[in-house]
């Protein structure tokens, strides 16, 4: 995949140098001040000692430690920035044809855990999109997991992951998130899971649309790239993950779709390059 020659996005927010969020504001800050006065220690130094831990609470201390990334990780960051920029160049004209203005989301890089408007999440939960703050969250370590644990290596496999999460932002922009939330509130867990599957499959399809249109704008795909993306989509299918973890599959508990469904919808978006091909709700 030829991604090096593309531009880089300004919407990457790097939080890799921040620790796991914990509250050290309010009463805890007052205690630190009293201890500093009692023992003759500058309270700001005490706050700095705890600065590796962050919180969204008012008055919380935050780490300002520089990000320490390996050359390989920094290259992954550069890659993510290039793919994000490609989505920023690709989606505006597609949505403009629908009379919709596309505002690019920010993509947050983190390590271990991260606080979002949707709550705290650990890396184990994988990349995700939060519609409340309209940000994509990604721990770069997931790419290594995708290759080693899920058997889906390759730069286009990684691009598929980013494009899928951006697909959720496209859904938010089109008002789909609001409609699905309203449906979930009226149904039970079974219906909620079904809606979630349709929403995830549509994001897969949108990822395929991006790949098609981006490659038309600036040829970047090389032989084998599409197969990398399809392997990644299959690797994160609910049935694939459940069988690996449990040894058996429970279709009623699916929230993202089976391997076959995910590859089918990603391929449908890629082959058509059209939003109209991605109406998973009507297809159901």
Secondary structure, DSSP 4 states (H G I P E B T S, - for coil): ---TTS---S-EEE-TT---B---STHHHHHHHHHHHHHT--HHHHHHHTTTSB-SSTT-----PPP---HHHHHHHHHHHHHHHHHHHHHHHHHHTTT----PPEEEE-SSEEEETTEEEEGGG-SEEETTTTEEEE-THHHHHHHHTSS--SHHHHHHHHHHHHHHHHHHHHTHHHHHHHHHHHS-HHHHHHHHHHHHHHHHHHHHHHHHHHHHHS----TTHHHHHHHHHHHT-HHHHHHHHHSS--GGG-SS--HHHHHHHHHHHHHH--GGGG-HHHH-
